[in-house]
Amino acid sequence: MSETSAVDSAGPFVQVLGIAQDGGYPQAGCQRPCCVRARERTEQRRAVAALGIVDPATGDSWLIDATPDFPGQLAALQQAGGTTLAGICLTHAHMGHYTGLIYLGKEAMAANKMPVFVMPRMHSFLQEHQPWSTLGTAGYVQWQELVAGRPLVLNDRLQVTPWVVPHRAEFSETVALVVSGPSRRVLWVPDIDDWDQGDVALETLLAEVDVAYLDGTFFDADELVGRSLSEIPHPTVAQTLQRLSSLAETERSKVRFVHLNHTNPLLDETSSASQQVEQAGSQVARQGEQQQL
């Protein structure tokens, strides 16, 4: 299920570094067949959802989100040609999206003022809580501001634009990110509560990008045992496919589902759920896949 697509060796690209929900796959403590099987078969394991950006011309790379799988994902970026980590963009303050920052500290990389781009509430959260605040005061990271709707210029070929999306805001706001290159744009939305909330409609975002990685946490509500979607709201893949069904094939084909919970049948590419996504004209993201920018 892991693959790397060919891209123009001279052009910048994004690479999917993980496709699983915050707890990874297999998930700690899960004794259901889905996770037992993944523990026994290492090739089925998947890292927490993250996106890498690589510019082969400079050797620079950037991470979108710092996950618990940070070491392996940084190594994957380096293998892809991103020899220098030039910065990290964070989407929000849930477990799978920022806790990998700890690897920048003195116990691991001891980074030198690594740029970490954050929204205002995310910035406050990190500054007000240990051990994250020490990363800044000790000089391992340098917090830098993201502004909704304003492009962050990475270099003369690459930009990242954040858009605030509705998602449980206990600690910080949540953003979707549009990565823009010389000729193509990629949307990254690993977490959202509902496509009908927020300021920017899904259809509008799809029309403005070439590839869209969308929240696919749960295939449907039936996979949740003993929990309600009202506690952990996400649009199910089935709901998203229904919403996309009225769009043209060219729009549906842009969609790749990511951030899959350990219970999600889409983790098995032979499942009927995976076939349903394919028949609807969309895809499931694959760890390692690349998209030219």
N, C-alpha and C positions, 0 to 999 in steps of 0.2 A: 504493500500500500504506500510505500515511500518511493518518491521519484524526484528526479531533477530534470526539468525541461531545458532544452538548448536555448540560449539567448545570445544576442550579439555580444561578442567578447569585448567590444569597445564601448558599448553603451551601458548606462546604469540600469539596474533592475532591482526588484524586490524578491525576497526569498521567504517562503513560509517556514518558520523555525519550529512551530508546534501547532497542533490543532485541537488539543484537549482543553476542557474547562479547568478552572483554577487548581483543582485537586489532582490533575494529571490522570493518566490511564496506564496501568491500573491505579485505582484510588486507595489511599491508606485505609485499612480497616474493612474494606469491602470484601465479603466472602461470597458474593453472588457469582454465578458462572461467568459473567462478562469479565470480571477482574481476575478470578482464579485462572481462567484461560490465558489472559495476558501475562500473568506472572510466570506461567509455565512456558510460554512462547514469547521470547524476548522480541522477536520481529514484530509482534503486534502492539508493543508499547508505544505510547505517543506522548510527546512533551506538551507542556502547557502552551496555549496559544500565544504566539509572538510573531512579529514580522521584522525581517531585516531589510535594510536598504544598502546597496553596494554600488560604489562608483569605481569600476576597474581602472579608469584613467588615472585616478589619484591614489587608489588603494584604501580610501576612506569608507567606513561603514557606519550605520546608525541602527539602533535598536528601537522598535516600538514595543514598549513595556519590558520591564525587568522581572522575569518570572523566577520561580523556584528552580527552574532548569537553566538558569543563567550560564553556568560553566560550559555545558554542552552546546548551548545555542551560540555562545561567543565563538567556540571552536568551529562550529558550522559556518559562521560568517567568515572566519579566517580562511577556511578551506575554499570558500566561494570567491575569494579574492579580496575580501575586506580586511586587509591586514591591520589597519588602524581603526579602533573604535573611536569615532569622533563625537559621539553624543548619544543620548537616550531620550526618547519622548515617552511620557507616561499618559495613559488614558484615564486612570482613576485609582482610588485607594482601596481596592479589594485584593485579597490575598495573592492571587495569581498574577497581578499586574505591576507590583512595585517591590515585593519583598526580596527580589534578587539584587536590589541595590546594596544589600549587605556585603556582597562580594567585592564592592569597590573599596571597602574599608581596610584597616591595617591588618586584619587577620588573613586577608586574601591578596587582592591586587594592589592595595595601597595606591589607588589612582591619584593623579595630580590634577585637581580641579576639572574633573570630568563634567562637561556640560550636561545637565539634566533639565529638560524643558517640561514645565508644569503649568497647569492652570492655577488661578489665584487661590482657590480653596485647597487644592492639592498642596500648593506651596505652604500654606499655613499649617496644614496637617503635618507635613514633614518637619517643619521648623519647630513645632510645639511638642513633638514626641520623640523620645529616645527609642532606639539608637540612631534614628534617621537624622535628627538635628545635628548630632556630632559629625556625621559625614560632611556637613557643610562647614561647621565651625573649625573642624580639623583640616579642611582644605582638600578632602578627597573628592568632593563634588562641588560644582558651582551651579546653584539653582538659577534657571533662566526662565523668563516669563513666556507663556503661550497666551495668545489673545484670540478668542473665538472669531472666526471669519478672516483673520489676518494671516497671510502666508508667512511661515517661518522659512527664511532662505538658508538652506544648508550649504550650497555652493552655487556656482553659476549655471548649473544644470538641474538642480533639485530643490524642491520646496515641499513643505508639509503644512497643510491648513487644517486647524481643528474646528469642529462644529459640536456644540453642546447637544447631547442627546439625553432623554429621560432614562435614568437608571438609579436605583436605590442610592440616595445621596446622604447616607449616614455620616460619611467622613469627607467626601469631596464631590465636586461635579464630575461628570463623565463626558468624554469627548469621543467622537468618531474622527478619523484622520483621513484626509485625502493627500496622497503622495503624488506629486506632479514631476514628470521628467521632461525631456526635450520634445517627446511626441505622444506620450500616453500618461493616463492618470489611473491610480488604483485607490479604491475606497476600503478602509479597514474599520469595521464596526463589530467588535467581538461581543459587546454587551449593550443591550437596550431593553427597556421594559415593554415597549409597545410601539409599533410602527405608526399608530394613529396619534401619538403624542409628539410633542416637540415642534420646533419651528420649521424644519426642512423635511418635506415628504420624501419617502423612499423613492418614489418614481422620479422625483426631481434629481435626487442624487445619482440614480442610475443613469439618467440621461446625460450627466456631465462627466462620467468616468468610463473607462474601458473594461475594468474588472472590478467586481465588488465582493469583498469577503464579508459575509453577513453572519450575525448571531444565529447559530444553529444549536444552542445548548441542549434543548430537548426536541426530539422528533415529534412527540405528542405527549399529552398529559398522562397517558396510560402507563408510561414507564416510571412515574414517580410512585413510590410506595410509602404511605404514611406521611406524605407531605403535600401541601397545596401550592399550586402555582401562584396563589395570591401572596405567599410568603417570599417566593423567589421568582418574581415575574420575568418572563422572557416570551417573546413570540415563538410559538413552536414552529418547527420546519413545515409541518403540514399547513399551518395558518399562512406562513409566508408564501408557500407554493400557491395557495389559493389566491392570495393577493396578486401574485405575479401572473396568474393565468390569463388575465385580460391584456397583458402587454405583448408586444411583438416578440418573436423568437429571438431577434437580435438583442433585446433587452434582457430576456430571461437567461440567455446564454452567458451573460456577464457574471452571473451569481455563482459564488462558491461558498458553501456553508463551513463555518469554523467555530471553535470554542465548544466542542462537543462534550457533553457530560459522559461520565463513564458508563452510564446506562443507555446511551444513545445507540440504536442499532446501526446508525450510519458509520460507526467505527468498523463495521464489517462490510467491506465493499461488495460482498456477495449477497447481502441481505435484501429482502423485498423492499425495505425502506430505501436503500441505496438505488435500487432499480426504479423506484417511484420518482426519486429526484432526477435521475437521468432521463426518464420518460417525459418529465415536465420541462426538459430543456435546460436544466441547471446542473451543477456539479457539487461534489463534496471536496473541500480543500484537501490536498495531500501534502504531508510533511516533506519538505525539500523542494516543492515545486517553485519555479521562478517565473516572473512576469517582467518582460521588457518594459522599460520606461521611455 
